[in-house]
Amino acid sequence: MSYLTDIHFEICIVIPCYNEEKGLDKEAYFNFIDNHSNVLLCFVNDGSTDNTANILANFKEVYHKNIVVINCEKNVGKAEAIRTAFKECNKDYNFTYIAYLDADLATSLEECVSLTSYFNNSIQFIFGSRIMKVGSVIKRNKLRFLIGRIIATVISHILDLRVYDTQCGCKLFTKELSKVAFKDPFISKWLFDVEIFNRLMVHFGVDQSTNHMLEVPLKRWVDEGDSKVKLTYIFKLWIDLYKINKVCIASRK
């Protein structure tokens, strides 16, 4: 690991993995690295019970200069897996930006990297948005889309922020800002994106926060794998939103 600390990468992309042995597109990942030597991929294996760990070990063996693997001993959930990876990468590696992206590459690694062009002296947080528009390819599971829109409406009310898609799994940060966003554990395993928005709004000041974040419509989003969120979570989801709402209110006083 030590020799990688001397390399400066443009961006580190964190990819959470839980039982992804059938969903990891080896060819897509390897082709990307062949054409992007200035990108560090950090796979975090969230206590998978299938062959994910061995697959990631092979990835690391083949591309040891561009891939790091973090293994969680047990399943801690997407939020904590990503937070663990962000904290370790910020401590151990040198890069300008850091992002997280879904392992099934619903949005490609290439498009994630392209979003770095929107960073400037003011914009420090960029997030993709699954908005249907001319020229884009947005294919989402109908049930996920319906539930997502209901949740998005509630979230907009909680945050008092006009964001179309808080839950898109493609988000980029400057390295320093990511330390603010991922400093503390999250309340929710799946709705942690809402907590990120609130933390950054408090950090920048609610009135000024929109000057430092940018929502960018994605060119492509295609649901490839099965959702890791169980349908029974729909009931607990509202409890999580209630708890998050209390934190949002308290943190802005």
HELIX and SHEET records of a PDB file:
HELIX    1   1 SER A    2  ASP A    6  5                                   5    
HELIX    2   2 LYS A   26  ASN A   35  1                                  10    
HELIX    3   3 THR A   52  VAL A   62  1                                  11    
HELIX    4   4 LYS A   78  ASP A   92  1                                  15    
HELIX    5   5 LEU A  109  SER A  114  1                                   6    
HELIX    6   6 LEU A  115  TYR A  118  5                                   4    
HELIX    7   7 LYS A  142  LEU A  159  1                                  18    
HELIX    8   8 LYS A  175  ALA A  181  1                                   7    
HELIX    9   9 PHE A  192  PHE A  204  1                                  13    
HELIX   10  10 SER A  209  ASN A  211  5                                   3    
HELIX   11  11 TYR A  233  SER A  251  1                                  19    
SHEET    1   A 7 ILE A  67  CYS A  72  0                                        
SHEET    2   A 7 VAL A  39  ASP A  46  1                                        
SHEET    3   A 7 HIS A   8  CYS A  17  1                                        
SHEET    4   A 7 ASN A  94  LEU A 101  1                                        
SHEET    5   A 7 CYS A 170  THR A 174 -1                                        
SHEET    6   A 7 PHE A 125  SER A 129 -1                                        
SHEET    7   A 7 MET A 213  PRO A 217  1                                        
SHEET    1   B 2 VAL A 137  LYS A 139  0                                        
SHEET    2   B 2 ARG A 220  VAL A 222  1                                        
END                                                                             
